[in-house]
């Protein structure tokens, strides 16, 4: 029988404590006297936030807790104008400053995943642009090794409805994907890391990729770029290998077989055409105008910031949540916009939009040798 804790008279699954322990001691590796910024997207995340707080204190660290108020974003976008759209909270700046925090955990706990669906996209773009330096600083400090961060989810009815599940079913989906039903989830994540390191070591010696199949025909240079092994240290759940392709090298076409969701908007049937590393043509069967406006956010939004291969075959269902969906085994995802500095990417943008396509009847070749076919690694 699972142990339960009580917060506000709610019975809490003890696997939340296990999740908190993995996040604090494995993903963030909190050390004594370090400060951790714990940010929940709504107060519903309280049980997990308190368990994280408990684990941070047990590790000898300190934590600042923040939970956003439901409806605050809607009030802001309905009311703010002019300079208010371009200004950033001093607290957000401090959250990535070297004199502020050493680690950051972002807990998605949305009550309405479509709350910004009808907000003026130009206003959203201005806010994203203003936040760009905050994100860039987080990435650069992470690449320097002076800052650790991780993103996770607290199960809510909103996420469950998006995934066409009951809340109970969705909770099990989350805990399974995070390996929290295992007696020792950290060992499982480390084992995945060992397996994926084989792929990283292989790809690190290559210079050129060619992705071809029913939905894609793309070439790109990876010469001099670093491949990263994503095994629960930044995303939770996790399971991918990724890099930042040479910015001006991407050529070809891709059709994304899954809906691309960004800033509460669902864009379906996305197709992109690339020349010399830039998206020169884009189309979608749903919300095409939003797609084009997002690609026009800034100079870097039409360049490729990330190429990745999903390797979590335990995630078997598309849930309309990129944190899970981009990890689905047998898929690839490419992100337009900001690249990760620790991959060698120099692409800067306020945008980082991951889009996913399945790799059934498709293959990836590195320097002419096929190493991935029909959704499986061959090495």
C-alpha positions as CSV (number, residue, x, y, z in Angstrom):
1,X,0.0,0.0,0.0
2,X,1.4,3.4,-1.0
3,X,2.2,5.9,1.8
4,X,0.1,9.1,1.5
5,X,0.7,12.6,2.8
6,X,-2.0,15.2,3.5
7,X,-2.0,18.8,2.2
8,X,-5.1,20.8,2.5
9,X,-7.1,17.6,3.3
10,X,-6.0,16.1,0.0
11,X,-4.6,12.5,-0.1
12,X,-1.3,12.6,-2.0
13,X,0.3,9.7,-3.8
14,X,3.7,9.0,-2.3
15,X,5.2,8.8,-5.8
16,X,5.2,12.6,-5.7
17,X,7.8,12.3,-3.0
18,X,9.8,9.9,-5.1
19,X,9.5,12.4,-8.0
20,X,10.7,15.2,-5.8
21,X,13.7,13.1,-4.6
22,X,14.7,12.3,-8.2
23,X,14.4,15.9,-9.3
24,X,16.4,17.4,-6.4
25,X,19.0,14.7,-5.9
26,X,19.5,13.5,-9.5
27,X,18.3,16.1,-12.0
28,X,19.4,19.2,-10.0
29,X,22.0,17.5,-7.7
30,X,21.4,20.1,-5.1
31,X,24.4,20.8,-2.8
32,X,24.5,22.5,0.6
33,X,23.9,26.3,0.6
34,X,22.7,26.3,-3.0
35,X,19.5,28.2,-3.8
36,X,16.8,26.6,-5.9
37,X,14.0,28.5,-7.7
38,X,10.8,26.3,-7.6
39,X,8.1,27.6,-9.9
40,X,4.7,26.1,-10.3
41,X,2.4,27.3,-13.0
42,X,-0.6,27.2,-10.6
43,X,-1.2,26.5,-6.9
44,X,-2.5,23.1,-7.8
45,X,1.2,22.0,-7.8
46,X,1.4,22.6,-4.1
47,X,1.9,18.9,-3.1
48,X,4.8,18.5,-5.4
49,X,6.3,21.9,-4.6
50,X,6.2,21.1,-0.9
51,X,7.9,17.7,-1.5
52,X,10.6,19.4,-3.5
53,X,11.0,22.0,-0.8
54,X,11.4,19.1,1.7
55,X,14.1,17.4,-0.4
56,X,16.0,20.6,-1.0
57,X,16.2,21.3,2.7
58,X,17.3,17.7,3.4
59,X,20.1,18.2,0.8
60,X,21.2,21.3,2.8
61,X,20.0,23.8,0.2
62,X,17.5,26.6,0.2
63,X,14.4,27.2,-2.0
64,X,12.2,30.0,-3.1
65,X,8.7,28.9,-3.9
66,X,6.5,30.6,-6.5
67,X,3.1,29.6,-7.7
68,X,1.3,31.6,-10.4
69,X,-2.3,32.7,-9.8
70,X,-4.9,31.2,-12.2
71,X,-6.1,33.9,-14.5
72,X,-3.1,36.2,-14.0
73,X,-1.8,35.7,-17.6
74,X,-5.3,36.4,-19.0
75,X,-5.6,39.6,-17.0
76,X,-2.2,40.7,-18.2
77,X,-2.8,40.2,-21.9
78,X,-6.3,41.7,-21.7
79,X,-5.0,44.8,-19.9
80,X,-1.3,45.4,-20.5
81,X,0.0,47.6,-23.4
82,X,3.0,49.5,-24.6
83,X,6.0,49.3,-22.3
84,X,4.3,46.7,-20.0
85,X,4.7,44.1,-22.8
86,X,8.4,44.8,-23.1
87,X,9.4,44.8,-19.4
88,X,10.7,41.8,-17.4
89,X,10.2,41.3,-13.7
90,X,13.4,41.8,-11.6
91,X,12.6,38.5,-10.0
92,X,12.8,36.7,-13.4
93,X,16.2,38.4,-14.0
94,X,17.4,37.3,-10.6
95,X,16.3,33.8,-11.2
96,X,19.1,33.3,-13.8
97,X,21.7,35.7,-12.3
98,X,24.9,34.1,-10.9
99,X,24.4,36.1,-7.7
100,X,20.8,34.8,-7.4
101,X,20.0,31.1,-7.9
102,X,22.0,27.9,-8.6
103,X,19.2,25.8,-9.9
104,X,15.6,26.0,-11.3
105,X,12.7,23.7,-11.5
106,X,9.6,24.6,-13.5
107,X,6.5,22.6,-12.7
108,X,3.7,22.7,-15.3
109,X,0.3,22.4,-13.5
110,X,-2.0,24.2,-15.9
111,X,-5.7,24.4,-15.2
112,X,-6.5,25.5,-18.8
113,X,-4.0,24.6,-21.5
114,X,-5.8,26.9,-24.0
115,X,-6.0,30.0,-21.9
116,X,-3.9,32.0,-24.4
117,X,-5.5,30.6,-27.5
118,X,-7.3,33.8,-28.4
119,X,-4.7,36.3,-27.1
120,X,-3.3,38.7,-29.7
121,X,-0.3,36.9,-31.1
122,X,1.7,40.2,-31.5
123,X,1.4,40.8,-27.8
124,X,2.6,37.3,-27.0
125,X,5.5,37.7,-29.4
126,X,6.6,41.0,-27.6
127,X,6.5,39.2,-24.2
128,X,8.5,36.3,-25.6
129,X,11.0,38.6,-27.1
130,X,11.4,40.5,-23.8
131,X,12.0,37.2,-22.0
132,X,14.5,36.1,-24.6
133,X,17.6,37.3,-22.6
134,X,16.4,35.4,-19.5
135,X,16.1,32.2,-21.4
136,X,19.5,32.8,-23.1
137,X,21.2,33.4,-19.8
138,X,19.7,30.2,-18.4
139,X,21.1,28.3,-21.3
140,X,24.5,29.9,-21.2
141,X,25.0,29.3,-17.5
142,X,23.8,25.7,-17.9
143,X,26.4,25.3,-20.7
144,X,29.1,26.8,-18.3
145,X,28.1,24.3,-15.6
146,X,27.1,26.9,-13.1
147,X,23.3,26.4,-13.3
148,X,21.1,23.3,-13.4
149,X,17.5,23.3,-14.5
150,X,14.7,20.8,-15.0
151,X,11.1,21.0,-16.3
152,X,8.4,18.6,-15.1
153,X,4.6,18.2,-14.9
154,X,2.1,17.9,-12.1
155,X,-1.0,15.9,-13.3
156,X,-4.1,18.1,-13.7
157,X,-7.5,17.6,-15.3
158,X,-6.5,20.0,-18.0
159,X,-3.5,17.8,-19.1
160,X,-5.7,14.7,-18.8
161,X,-8.4,16.1,-21.0
162,X,-5.8,17.1,-23.7
163,X,-4.5,13.6,-23.6
164,X,-8.1,12.1,-23.8
165,X,-7.6,10.4,-20.4
166,X,-9.2,10.5,-17.0
167,X,-7.2,12.1,-14.3
168,X,-6.4,8.7,-12.8
169,X,-5.2,7.4,-16.2
170,X,-3.2,10.5,-16.8
171,X,-1.5,10.2,-13.3
172,X,-0.4,6.7,-14.2
173,X,0.8,7.9,-17.6
174,X,3.0,10.5,-16.0
175,X,4.4,8.2,-13.3
176,X,5.1,5.5,-15.8
177,X,6.8,7.9,-18.2
178,X,8.9,9.2,-15.3
179,X,9.8,5.6,-14.2
180,X,8.4,6.3,-10.8
181,X,6.7,2.9,-10.5
182,X,10.2,1.4,-10.4
183,X,11.8,0.7,-7.1
184,X,14.9,2.7,-8.2
185,X,14.1,5.2,-10.9
186,X,17.5,6.9,-10.8
187,X,19.1,3.6,-11.8
188,X,16.7,3.3,-14.7
189,X,17.5,6.8,-15.9
190,X,21.2,6.2,-15.6
191,X,20.7,2.9,-17.6
192,X,19.0,4.9,-20.3
193,X,21.9,7.3,-20.3
194,X,24.3,4.5,-20.8
195,X,22.3,3.2,-23.8
196,X,22.0,6.6,-25.3
197,X,25.7,7.4,-24.9
198,X,26.4,4.7,-27.5
199,X,24.4,6.8,-30.0
200,X,26.0,10.0,-28.9
201,X,29.5,8.6,-29.3
202,X,28.7,7.3,-32.8
203,X,27.1,10.6,-33.9
204,X,29.8,12.7,-32.4
205,X,32.3,11.5,-35.1
206,X,30.0,12.3,-38.0
207,X,29.7,15.4,-40.2
208,X,26.5,15.2,-42.2
209,X,23.0,13.9,-41.7
210,X,20.4,12.9,-44.3
211,X,16.9,12.3,-43.0
212,X,14.6,10.8,-45.6
213,X,11.1,9.2,-45.7
214,X,7.5,9.7,-46.4
215,X,7.4,12.9,-44.4
216,X,10.9,14.3,-44.7
217,X,13.9,14.8,-47.0
218,X,16.4,16.9,-45.2
219,X,20.2,17.3,-45.1
220,X,22.2,19.2,-42.5
221,X,25.7,19.5,-41.3
222,X,26.6,18.5,-37.7
223,X,30.3,19.0,-38.2
224,X,31.9,20.3,-35.0
225,X,28.6,20.2,-33.1
226,X,28.1,18.3,-29.8
227,X,25.5,15.6,-29.3
228,X,23.8,15.6,-25.9
229,X,22.5,12.7,-23.9
230,X,19.1,13.6,-22.4
231,X,18.4,11.2,-19.6
232,X,16.3,13.0,-16.9
233,X,18.6,15.9,-16.0
234,X,16.7,18.7,-17.7
235,X,13.4,17.2,-18.7
236,X,11.4,14.9,-16.6
237,X,10.4,12.6,-18.2
238,X,13.2,12.3,-20.7
239,X,14.7,10.1,-23.4
240,X,16.3,11.7,-26.4
241,X,19.7,12.5,-28.1
242,X,20.0,15.9,-29.7
243,X,22.3,18.5,-31.2
244,X,22.3,22.0,-32.8
245,X,22.9,21.6,-36.5
246,X,25.2,24.1,-38.4
247,X,22.8,27.0,-38.9
248,X,23.2,27.7,-42.6
249,X,23.4,24.0,-43.7
250,X,19.8,22.8,-43.5
251,X,18.3,22.0,-46.9
252,X,15.1,20.2,-47.9
253,X,11.5,19.7,-46.7
254,X,9.6,18.2,-43.7
255,X,6.0,17.5,-42.9
256,X,5.2,17.1,-39.2
257,X,2.9,14.2,-38.7
258,X,1.9,15.3,-35.2
259,X,0.1,18.7,-34.3
260,X,2.6,21.4,-33.3
261,X,1.5,23.1,-30.1
262,X,3.0,26.4,-29.0
263,X,1.7,29.1,-26.6
264,X,-1.7,27.4,-26.2
265,X,-2.2,27.1,-30.0
266,X,-2.5,23.9,-31.9
267,X,-1.1,24.1,-35.5
268,X,-1.8,21.0,-37.6
269,X,-0.3,19.8,-40.9
270,X,2.8,21.9,-40.7
271,X,5.2,21.7,-43.6
272,X,8.5,23.6,-43.8
273,X,10.9,24.1,-46.7
274,X,14.5,25.0,-45.9
275,X,17.2,26.7,-48.0
276,X,20.7,27.5,-46.7
277,X,19.5,27.0,-43.2
278,X,16.4,29.2,-43.4
279,X,12.7,28.4,-43.6
280,X,11.8,29.9,-46.9
281,X,8.2,28.5,-47.1
282,X,5.8,27.3,-44.5
283,X,2.2,26.0,-44.5
284,X,-0.3,24.5,-42.2
285,X,-3.8,23.1,-42.5
286,X,-4.8,24.8,-39.2
287,X,-3.6,28.1,-37.7
288,X,-1.2,28.8,-40.6
289,X,-1.2,32.6,-39.8
290,X,0.1,31.9,-36.3
291,X,2.8,29.7,-37.7
292,X,4.0,32.4,-40.0
293,X,3.9,35.1,-37.4
294,X,5.9,33.0,-35.0
295,X,8.5,32.3,-37.6
296,X,8.7,36.1,-38.1
297,X,9.3,36.8,-34.4
298,X,13.0,37.6,-35.0
299,X,15.9,36.7,-37.2
300,X,16.7,33.4,-35.5
301,X,13.1,32.0,-35.5
302,X,13.5,30.7,-39.1
303,X,16.7,28.8,-38.4
304,X,17.0,25.4,-36.9
305,X,18.1,25.4,-33.2
306,X,17.8,21.6,-32.5
307,X,17.6,18.3,-34.2
308,X,16.7,15.4,-31.9
309,X,15.7,11.7,-31.9
310,X,13.1,10.5,-29.4
311,X,14.1,7.3,-27.5
312,X,11.5,6.7,-24.8
313,X,9.6,3.7,-26.0
314,X,7.6,3.7,-22.8
315,X,5.7,6.8,-23.9
316,X,3.2,5.2,-26.3
317,X,0.5,7.9,-26.6
318,X,0.6,11.4,-28.0
319,X,-0.7,13.6,-25.2
320,X,-0.5,17.1,-26.8
321,X,2.3,18.0,-24.3
322,X,5.7,18.5,-25.9
323,X,7.5,17.5,-22.7
324,X,6.3,13.9,-23.2
325,X,5.6,13.8,-27.0
326,X,9.0,14.8,-28.2
327,X,10.5,11.8,-26.3
328,X,8.2,9.2,-28.0
329,X,10.4,6.4,-29.3
330,X,10.4,6.2,-33.1
331,X,10.0,10.0,-33.7
332,X,12.3,12.9,-34.4
333,X,11.7,16.5,-33.5
334,X,13.2,19.7,-34.9
335,X,13.0,23.0,-33.1
336,X,12.9,26.3,-34.9
337,X,14.5,29.1,-33.1
338,X,16.9,29.2,-30.1
339,X,19.6,26.5,-30.0
340,X,21.3,25.2,-26.9
341,X,24.8,26.7,-26.5
342,X,26.3,23.5,-25.1
343,X,25.6,21.8,-28.5
344,X,27.6,24.4,-30.2
345,X,24.5,26.2,-31.6
346,X,24.9,29.9,-32.0
347,X,21.3,30.5,-33.1
348,X,19.5,33.0,-30.9
349,X,15.8,33.6,-30.8
350,X,12.9,34.3,-28.4
351,X,11.3,31.2,-30.0
352,X,12.1,27.5,-29.3
353,X,9.3,25.5,-31.0
354,X,9.7,21.7,-31.1
355,X,7.8,20.0,-33.8
356,X,7.5,16.2,-34.1
357,X,7.2,13.7,-37.0
358,X,7.0,9.9,-36.9
359,X,9.8,7.9,-38.5
360,X,7.9,4.9,-39.8
361,X,9.1,4.1,-43.3
362,X,12.0,6.5,-42.8
363,X,15.7,6.4,-42.1
364,X,18.6,8.6,-41.0
365,X,22.1,8.3,-42.6
366,X,25.2,9.8,-41.1
367,X,28.0,10.4,-43.6
368,X,26.2,8.1,-46.0
369,X,25.7,5.2,-43.5
370,X,22.2,4.4,-42.3
371,X,22.2,4.1,-38.5
372,X,18.4,4.6,-37.9
373,X,15.5,2.9,-39.7
374,X,11.8,2.6,-39.2
375,X,11.9,4.2,-35.8
376,X,14.8,2.2,-34.4
377,X,18.5,2.7,-33.9
378,X,20.6,0.1,-35.8
379,X,23.7,0.6,-33.7
